[in-house]
């Protein structure tokens, strides 16, 4: 049953072009220049965190949540002052400067055609004055394309030529299993090939780790399965301050944190994903930790408070930027 859920979930989420294709409104938005360079900095203890915006895209709401009628999804979005005809999915990675290491958490969608509304992380990095060659570590939460395609440049070479890449061992095991690839539904099979291509330039510099494995001092993996078999969050701790980068544990917080019971079509095992979501969000809210999410509104970081059966997200105060 678990394998069937994994396979069917992935096929539904990643093999349905109509679901993931940008809408006409997104195409129009892509033609407009961004309002400002997509980066923001804040302090976390002795660390400096730079949020790097990779753009956004619009997807239709129909079919996005598997276990609730469209009207209920729309009602939840309206409560969060969001449009109810489609969902804008944003993409934001986080770069942590510890003083000894420069650690990138996920790499974004990678190079795109000119004018695309996504794939803007490299430009944000340049605007922030960050040389990709100086990045010492890349931590990958999971192997969906919007998280790993930025590992390579347009010619297939390494975008971060001097970085070690830390990956969740369960995620690596699944996506490099030739048997799993051969049994996967046809729409899912290109994902296995994409994993091979994106990690190829890093052979000899890939390290697998489990729950608690450190990328650098103060930065460690947290097991967070469900979205994918080996999906991981990342804990960043400096002094008395801690941030949990939850990657895709939730999608937009106005929807998936407000209603942690919603099963998004992107989750390969939605039951496990919901249990993981509740566990992590309970801890973050109870301990009053900083939170960052790959699909949270830019700059993708803030705090969560328990609110009824869900959680209320408050974005980081821009006045605290450095």
HUURSUL-V490005 format. One record per run of one state. SS is the DSSP state (H for helix, E for strand, L for the rest). FROM is the first residue (numbers start at 0). LEN is the number of residues. If there is no record, write none. Layout:
((SS,FROM,LEN) (SS,FROM,LEN))
This chain:
((L,0,1) (H,1,13) (L,14,2) (H,16,4) (L,20,3) (H,23,7) (L,30,8) (E,38,6) (L,44,2) (E,46,14) (L,60,4) (E,64,1) (L,65,4) (H,69,10) (L,79,6) (E,85,12) (L,97,4) (E,101,4) (L,105,12) (E,117,1) (L,118,2) (H,120,7) (L,127,4) (H,131,3) (L,134,2) (E,136,4) (L,140,4) (H,144,7) (E,151,1) (L,152,5) (E,157,1) (L,158,5) (E,163,5) (H,168,7) (L,175,2) (H,177,6) (L,183,2) (H,185,15) (L,200,5) (E,205,4) (L,209,4) (E,213,3) (L,216,2) (E,218,5) (L,223,8) (E,231,7) (L,238,2) (E,240,5) (L,245,7) (H,252,5) (L,257,6) (E,263,1) (L,264,5) (H,269,17) (L,286,3) (E,289,3) (L,292,8) (E,300,7) (L,307,2) (E,309,6) (L,315,2) (H,317,3) (L,320,2))
